Amino acid sequence: MLDIFLKTLPFFALIGTGYGAGRSGFFPEEATGWLTKFVFYFALSAMLFRFSANLSISEIFDGPLALAYLSGTGVTYLVAMGVAYARRLDTPTAAIEAQCAAIGNTGFLGVPMLALLLGPEAVGPIILVLAVDLIVFSSLLVILVTGARDGRMSPRVVATVTRGLLANPMIVSICLGLAVSALALPVPQVANDFLTLLGNAATPGALFAIGASLAARSAERIEIALWLSACKLLLHPACVALAALVVFRVEDFGASVIIAAASLPVAGNVYILARHYGTAPQRVSAAILISTAASILTVSAVIAALS
């Protein structure tokens, strides 16, 4: 495990550097917002487009692998919602807590870190995980929150989900890249060089932005944040491992990638959604802070066990 820990340490050191810069005030919250926007709309999108354009659909979409991740994540989601309902929370709050428990930081942390740690052949399954998170579970959250507040499903809910998907640059870049791949369109070398150069900024930029954004978060509702962090870092990878290795019996490498992806800390976009809907942003903020700090050890342990 020490060897894996030393390999993951530079990634978390970059997060720590961003946290220090944000905490000291040297890198203000406004700067963090602009850096995040650059990574989200440019660097990470360029990386995902290049990966997708240079892979075939068969290298990304694997039916049993998708079902294993979807079912393992779904079980985690249901457990978190069940516990929330047992505490007599309403549906929007229960859905936000379930999102914390089941959706990891695959875009900003998983894509750059796991692609380097597990090798380029891990890119296809990582993109698959990211697509399931964004298309299935982000849409599910919008449906649950909006449907509960409206009291019924309506065309407005469908329109909101559709707009959210079309406005997400990660989904758009993956879809455009897959279209280029499916049509066998050549990507000129100069374009690939440009995408590589821009995409290389995604790793340091995303990790620094994660750290800087954590500096503005407060650790309130500790007991709930600890429960949600435990779900994300322990229960989620355990459920995905059970689905992948026992139920669907997917091949070992693909299983390792989706289990490692499931071990990632709570995604930052859950906080954005919580703020947008005015639902429990403090507990989401605390869960992101605690799960990211604890993941320094837990992610290394999971990857070491898989290795």
VENBELDA-V94701 format. One record per residue. N is the residue number from 1. RES is the residue in three letters. PSI is psi as a letter, one per 20 degrees, with the letter a starting at -180 (* if undefined). OMEGA is omega as a letter, one per 40 degrees, with the letter a starting at -180 (NA if undefined). D_FIRST is the distance of its C-alpha to the first C-alpha in Angstrom with 1 decimal. Layout:
BEGIN
N&RES&PSI&OMEGA&D_FIRST  N&RES&PSI&OMEGA&D_FIRST
END
This chain:
BEGIN
1&MET&h&a&0.0  2&LEU&h&a&3.8  3&ASP&g&i&5.4  4&ILE&g&i&5.2  5&PHE&g&a&6.0  6&LEU&h&i&8.6  7&LYS&h&i&9.9  8&THR&h&a&10.5  9&LEU&g&i&11.9  10&PRO&h&i&15.2  11&PHE&g&a&16.0  12&PHE&h&i&15.8  13&ALA&h&i&17.5  14&LEU&h&i&20.3  15&ILE&g&i&20.6  16&GLY&h&i&20.9  17&THR&g&i&23.5  18&GLY&h&i&25.5  19&TYR&g&i&25.3  20&GLY&g&i&26.7  21&ALA&h&i&29.3  22&GLY&g&a&30.4  23&ARG&h&a&30.4  24&SER&i&a&32.5  25&GLY&i&i&35.0  26&PHE&h&i&34.6  27&PHE&n&a&33.5  28&PRO&r&a&35.8  29&GLU&h&i&35.3  30&GLU&g&i&37.8  31&ALA&h&i&35.9  32&THR&g&i&32.7  33&GLY&g&a&34.8  34&TRP&h&i&36.1  35&LEU&g&i&32.8  36&THR&g&i&31.4  37&LYS&g&i&34.6  38&PHE&g&a&34.2  39&VAL&g&a&30.6  40&PHE&g&a&31.7  41&TYR&h&a&35.0  42&PHE&f&a&34.5  43&ALA&g&a&31.1  44&LEU&h&i&29.0  45&SER&h&i&32.1  46&ALA&g&i&32.6  47&MET&g&a&29.0  48&LEU&h&i&29.5  49&PHE&g&a&33.0  50&ARG&g&i&31.9  51&PHE&g&a&29.1  52&SER&h&a&31.5  53&ALA&h&a&34.5  54&ASN&j&i&32.7  55&LEU&q&i&31.4  56&SER&r&i&33.6  57&ILE&h&a&33.9  58&SER&h&i&32.7  59&GLU&i&a&29.4  60&ILE&g&a&28.8  61&PHE&o&i&30.6  62&ASP&o&a&29.4  63&GLY&g&i&31.3  64&PRO&h&i&29.1  65&LEU&g&i&26.0  66&ALA&g&i&28.0  67&LEU&h&i&29.3  68&ALA&g&i&25.9  69&TYR&g&a&24.6  70&LEU&g&a&28.1  71&SER&g&i&28.4  72&GLY&g&i&24.9  73&THR&h&i&25.6  74&GLY&g&i&29.1  75&VAL&g&i&28.3  76&THR&g&i&26.1  77&TYR&g&a&29.0  78&LEU&h&i&31.5  79&VAL&g&a&29.6  80&ALA&g&i&29.5  81&MET&h&i&33.2  82&GLY&g&i&34.2  83&VAL&h&i&32.8  84&ALA&g&i&34.6  85&TYR&h&i&37.8  86&ALA&h&i&37.6  87&ARG&j&i&37.6  88&ARG&k&i&40.7  89&LEU&q&i&39.4  90&ASP&r&a&41.3  91&THR&g&i&40.0  92&PRO&g&i&39.2  93&THR&g&i&37.0  94&ALA&h&i&35.4  95&ALA&h&i&34.7  96&ILE&g&i&33.1  97&GLU&g&i&30.8  98&ALA&h&i&29.9  99&GLN&g&i&29.1  100&CYS&g&a&26.7  101&ALA&h&a&25.0  102&ALA&i&a&24.8  103&ILE&o&a&24.8  104&GLY&r&a&21.8  105&ASN&m&a&22.0  106&THR&h&a&21.9  107&GLY&g&a&24.6  108&PHE&h&a&23.6  109&LEU&g&a&19.8  110&GLY&g&a&18.9  111&VAL&g&a&21.3  112&PRO&g&a&20.4  113&MET&g&a&16.6  114&LEU&h&i&15.9  115&ALA&h&i&18.7  116&LEU&h&a&17.1  117&LEU&h&a&13.5  118&LEU&i&i&14.7  119&GLY&r&a&18.0  120&PRO&h&i&21.6  121&GLU&i&i&22.1  122&ALA&i&a&20.1  123&VAL&g&a&22.9  124&GLY&g&i&25.3  125&PRO&h&i&23.3  126&ILE&g&i&22.3  127&ILE&h&i&26.0  128&LEU&g&i&26.8  129&VAL&g&a&24.6  130&LEU&g&a&26.2  131&ALA&g&i&29.7  132&VAL&g&i&29.3  133&ASP&g&a&28.2  134&LEU&g&a&31.1  135&ILE&g&a&33.8  136&VAL&g&a&33.4  137&PHE&h&i&31.8  138&SER&h&i&33.3  139&SER&h&i&36.6  140&LEU&g&i&36.2  141&LEU&g&i&35.8  142&VAL&g&a&38.9  143&ILE&g&a&40.8  144&LEU&g&a&40.0  145&VAL&g&a&40.7  146&THR&g&i&43.8  147&GLY&g&i&45.1  148&ALA&h&a&44.8  149&ARG&h&i&46.7  150&ASP&h&a&49.3  151&GLY&i&i&49.7  152&ARG&r&i&49.7  153&MET&q&a&48.3  154&SER&r&i&50.3  155&PRO&h&i&50.6  156&ARG&h&i&49.3  157&VAL&g&i&45.9  158&VAL&g&i&45.7  159&ALA&h&i&46.8  160&THR&g&i&44.2  161&VAL&g&a&41.4  162&THR&g&i&42.8  163&ARG&g&i&43.2  164&GLY&g&i&39.6  165&LEU&g&a&38.3  166&LEU&h&a&40.7  167&ALA&i&a&39.9  168&ASN&o&a&36.1  169&PRO&h&i&35.5  170&MET&g&i&32.1  171&ILE&g&a&34.1  172&VAL&g&a&37.0  173&SER&h&i&35.0  174&ILE&g&a&33.2  175&CYS&g&i&36.5  176&LEU&g&i&38.3  177&GLY&g&i&35.7  178&LEU&h&i&36.0  179&ALA&g&i&39.8  180&VAL&g&i&39.7  181&SER&g&a&37.6  182&ALA&h&i&39.8  183&LEU&i&a&43.0  184&ALA&k&i&41.6  185&LEU&p&i&42.7  186&PRO&p&i&41.7  187&VAL&o&a&39.7  188&PRO&q&a&41.3  189&GLN&h&a&39.2  190&VAL&h&i&40.3  191&ALA&g&i&39.1  192&ASN&g&i&35.7  193&ASP&g&i&35.5  194&PHE&g&a&36.5  195&LEU&h&i&34.0  196&THR&g&a&31.2  197&LEU&g&i&32.3  198&LEU&g&a&32.6  199&GLY&h&i&29.5  200&ASN&h&i&27.4  201&ALA&i&a&28.4  202&ALA&g&a&26.6  203&THR&f&i&23.1  204&PRO&h&a&23.9  205&GLY&g&a&26.8  206&ALA&g&a&25.1  207&LEU&g&i&22.2  208&PHE&g&a&24.8  209&ALA&h&i&27.0  210&ILE&g&a&24.5  211&GLY&g&a&24.0  212&ALA&h&i&27.7  213&SER&h&i&28.6  214&LEU&h&a&26.4  215&ALA&h&a&28.5  216&ALA&i&a&31.5  217&ARG&q&i&30.1  218&SER&q&a&30.9  219&ALA&m&i&29.0  220&GLU&r&a&31.9  221&ARG&l&a&32.0  222&ILE&g&a&28.7  223&GLU&h&i&28.8  224&ILE&g&i&29.2  225&ALA&h&i&26.6  226&LEU&g&i&24.1  227&TRP&g&a&25.1  228&LEU&h&i&24.9  229&SER&g&i&21.5  230&ALA&g&i&20.3  231&CYS&g&a&22.1  232&LYS&g&a&20.5  233&LEU&h&a&16.8  234&LEU&g&a&16.9  235&LEU&g&a&20.2  236&HIS&g&i&20.5  237&PRO&h&i&17.4  238&ALA&g&i&18.3  239&CYS&g&i&21.9  240&VAL&h&i&21.1  241&ALA&g&i&18.9  242&LEU&g&a&21.8  243&ALA&g&a&24.3  244&ALA&g&a&22.6  245&LEU&h&a&21.6  246&VAL&g&a&24.5  247&VAL&g&a&27.4  248&PHE&i&i&27.5  249&ARG&l&i&25.4  250&VAL&r&a&24.5  251&GLU&q&a&23.0  252&ASP&g&a&19.3  253&PHE&g&i&18.4  254&GLY&g&i&20.6  255&ALA&g&a&19.1  256&SER&g&a&15.6  257&VAL&g&a&17.1  258&ILE&h&i&19.1  259&ILE&g&i&16.5  260&ALA&g&i&14.2  261&ALA&h&i&17.5  262&ALA&h&a&18.4  263&SER&i&a&15.3  264&LEU&q&a&16.8  265&PRO&r&a&18.8  266&VAL&p&a&22.6  267&ALA&q&i&24.6  268&GLY&h&a&27.0  269&ASN&i&i&29.9  270&VAL&h&i&30.0  271&TYR&h&i&31.3  272&ILE&g&i&33.9  273&LEU&g&i&35.1  274&ALA&g&i&35.3  275&ARG&g&a&37.3  276&HIS&g&a&39.5  277&TYR&j&i&40.4  278&GLY&k&a&40.6  279&THR&o&i&38.3  280&ALA&l&i&35.9  281&PRO&h&a&34.5  282&GLN&g&a&33.5  283&ARG&h&i&31.2  284&VAL&g&i&29.6  285&SER&g&i&29.2  286&ALA&h&i&27.5  287&ALA&h&i&25.2  288&ILE&g&a&24.1  289&LEU&g&a&23.6  290&ILE&g&a&21.6  291&SER&h&i&19.4  292&THR&g&i&18.6  293&ALA&g&a&17.7  294&ALA&h&a&15.5  295&SER&i&i&13.8  296&ILE&h&i&12.0  297&LEU&g&a&9.6  298&THR&g&i&10.5  299&VAL&g&i&10.4  300&SER&g&a&6.8  301&ALA&g&a&6.3  302&VAL&g&a&9.0  303&ILE&h&i&8.3  304&ALA&g&i&5.1  305&ALA&h&i&7.8  306&LEU&h&a&10.4  307&SER&*&NA&9.2
END
